[in-house]
Amino acid sequence: MKFYKLVENAVKPGGFWGRLMIRSMNKGHSDLTDWALGFVKIENGFRVLDAGCGGGRTVQKLCGMVGSGRVCGIDYSALCVEKTKKLNHKNVLCDKADVRQASVSDLPFEDNSFDLVTAVETYYFWPDKPGDLKEILRTLKSGGRLLLVFEMLQDPENPEKWKKVEDRLHIKAVSEEEIAGMLRQAGYHHIETHIKDGTSWLCAVASKE
Ligand SMILES: C[S@@+](CC[C@H](N)C(=O)[O-])C[C@H]1O[C@@H](n2cnc3c(N)ncnc32)[C@H](O)[C@@H]1O
């Protein structure tokens, strides 16, 4: 029961269980995020968006990588926005980090704003995946990249692997082919996928032309 209360709060963290989930995600997604960030070059001065920023650990990591650049974080959960601002308060104060409550379906940013958009363990929950990928594409600069990161990769040898979580949260684990296809259809180019040996970790990197 407690397990499910916690897991349900991955969708849109709120209240007591949401606070616990945020703490657990900040810790539990850290190595996955570090691995995936190794596939993108982050330059001094980059403008980066972390979509579905949860408790803000990725925003914190990115702030340490962009030099004189700027990192935005959005999440549709008010609690996540509060926690991300708290974790990154020094960077928020000096305007290096900008954290807002927003949906990935309607990003509060101009066209061509970002050199990189990251999205860690959040894609499963997006309401309109083709439209949401296009909305991110709109905010990327020409040559900008999207990094999608997953730990729920389908296992053809064990199709039931994620069943309990999938049923409880009404989401689906992903496959490499499906994600590459979705990115292609949404208009992305130079699509790469990477799987970490011995894990269910997948990341996809794709560019705007
Ligand atoms: C499993 S958590 C991952 C959080 C964070 N990226 C991390 O790695 O710890 C999923 C996050 O995506 C957010 N989210 C889900 N759907 C969203 C949407 N449509 N727009 C914005 N945020 C969304 C949730 O509120 C939650 O914070």
PDBQT file of the ligand as one rigid body, heavy atoms in Angstrom, charges set to zero:
ROOT
HETATM    1  C1  LIG A 301       9.040  10.491 -12.351  1.00  0.00    +0.000 C 
HETATM    2  S1  LIG A 301       9.090  12.215 -12.119  1.00  0.00    +0.000 S 
HETATM    3  C2  LIG A 301      10.738  12.633 -12.678  1.00  0.00    +0.000 C 
HETATM    4  C3  LIG A 301      11.194  13.941 -12.125  1.00  0.00    +0.000 C 
HETATM    5  C4  LIG A 301      12.620  14.358 -12.498  1.00  0.00    +0.000 C 
HETATM    6  N1  LIG A 301      12.763  14.596 -13.911  1.00  0.00    +0.000 N 
HETATM    7  C5  LIG A 301      13.601  13.348 -12.014  1.00  0.00    +0.000 C 
HETATM    8  O1  LIG A 301      14.281  12.721 -12.842  1.00  0.00    +0.000 OA
HETATM    9  O2  LIG A 301      13.706  13.133 -10.794  1.00  0.00    +0.000 OA
HETATM   10  C6  LIG A 301       8.079  12.836 -13.423  1.00  0.00    +0.000 C 
HETATM   11  C7  LIG A 301       7.904  14.335 -13.345  1.00  0.00    +0.000 C 
HETATM   12  O3  LIG A 301       7.290  14.800 -14.537  1.00  0.00    +0.000 OA
HETATM   13  C8  LIG A 301       6.308  15.756 -14.195  1.00  0.00    +0.000 C 
HETATM   14  N2  LIG A 301       5.319  15.789 -15.288  1.00  0.00    +0.000 N 
HETATM   15  C9  LIG A 301       4.562  14.753 -15.715  1.00  0.00    +0.000 A 
HETATM   16  N3  LIG A 301       3.785  15.130 -16.753  1.00  0.00    +0.000 NA
HETATM   17  C10 LIG A 301       4.071  16.434 -16.983  1.00  0.00    +0.000 A 
HETATM   18  C11 LIG A 301       3.578  17.387 -17.916  1.00  0.00    +0.000 A 
HETATM   19  N4  LIG A 301       2.637  17.057 -18.818  1.00  0.00    +0.000 N 
HETATM   20  N5  LIG A 301       4.078  18.646 -17.889  1.00  0.00    +0.000 NA
HETATM   21  C12 LIG A 301       5.024  18.979 -16.961  1.00  0.00    +0.000 A 
HETATM   22  N6  LIG A 301       5.517  18.112 -16.041  1.00  0.00    +0.000 NA
HETATM   23  C13 LIG A 301       5.053  16.859 -16.051  1.00  0.00    +0.000 A 
HETATM   24  C14 LIG A 301       5.757  15.268 -12.868  1.00  0.00    +0.000 C 
HETATM   25  O4  LIG A 301       5.107  16.274 -12.128  1.00  0.00    +0.000 OA
HETATM   26  C15 LIG A 301       7.017  14.760 -12.194  1.00  0.00    +0.000 C 
HETATM   27  O5  LIG A 301       7.665  15.759 -11.449  1.00  0.00    +0.000 OA
ENDROOT
TORSDOF 0
